[in-house]
Amino acid sequence: MTWSRAHLEQVAQGTQGTVLWDEPMSRHTSLRVGGPADLYLEPADIDDLQRVLEQLRSAGIPCLVIGGGYNLLVRDGGIRGCVVSLKGLDTLEPLPGARLDVGAGVTNQALTRFAAQQCLGGIEFLSAIPGSFGGALAMNAGAHGGETMQRVELLTTLRESGVLVRKRDELQYGYRFLKLEPGEIILGARLRLEPVERRLIEESIQEYIAKRGGQRVGFPNAGSFFKNPAGGSAWRLIDEAGLRGWMIGGAQVSEVHTNFLVNKGGALAADFLALAELIKSRVKETAGIELEEEVRIVGEG
């Protein structure tokens, strides 16, 4: 089926949340680069999200679902079709038994602050990991021995067939990994935490933030740009290749952490792509290792 602007307008008219036309994705990604999306939507809730996705499928309109815009590089040509953001799924609800229902659109920082206010511990490590809770679930984010999936009691996702709720022992997950079906969207999760004195939780949060202080690079970035190769560290390979501080246009290999590529101001997606290719080529020459991007690269050139 060939879709048109008229099909997009029909989808937009039925949306209860935010509707933006020709929206620069640089406003919605942590790298602050990216061309315009034909249509950008933030559905108000799960029901609204389901309606939007069904309309997009029926019209044959391509759709990109995003969370907080971290770990994402959108090319300068932007995105044809529709971008659907999960920011509106930002519910935080305490439950009996030291549990929390958390929507995918909640930021990790908001989650850890709320848990501290409720005197619920066990998820403090997320305070130092940027991005949304949905993203943390999707990659089983963790730090210093803690992992997101360790605290999940129930995971709620959306498939074309409808909403699916599964217990943790029904899921396949591991180090920085959660198995989902193609097109499956994380809606949120129920966490089982532990009653802990708020003062102790706050101390843990500050400790985690301090430990990751070395990764505060001071400029817009997408976190680790490359995956660590087996038995090695991407940052070390990049450093040993002599690329610390190297720039192409407004994109730079961070002088603080060489696996972070940062936007020093006015960068284009093309600058980051060119810099990434230079890094891969130089590391291949110096170490014989082929680096692979960890960031997701989408859109048109």
ABEGO torsion letter per residue (X at the ends): XBBBAAAAAAAAAABABBBBBGBBAAAABAAGBEBBBABBBBBABAAAAAAAAAAAAAAGBBBBBBBAGBGBBBBAAEBBEBBBBAAABABBBBBBGGBBBBBAABBAAAAAAAAAAAGBBGAAAAAABBEBAAAAAAAGBBBGGBBAAAABABBBBBBAAEBBBBBAAABBBBBGBBBBBBGBBBAEBBBBBBBBBAAAAAAAAAAAAAAAAAABAGBBBAEBABBBBBGBBAAAAAAAAGABGBBBEABBBBAABAABBBBAEGBBAAAAAAAAAAAAAAAAAAAGBBBBBABBBBEBX
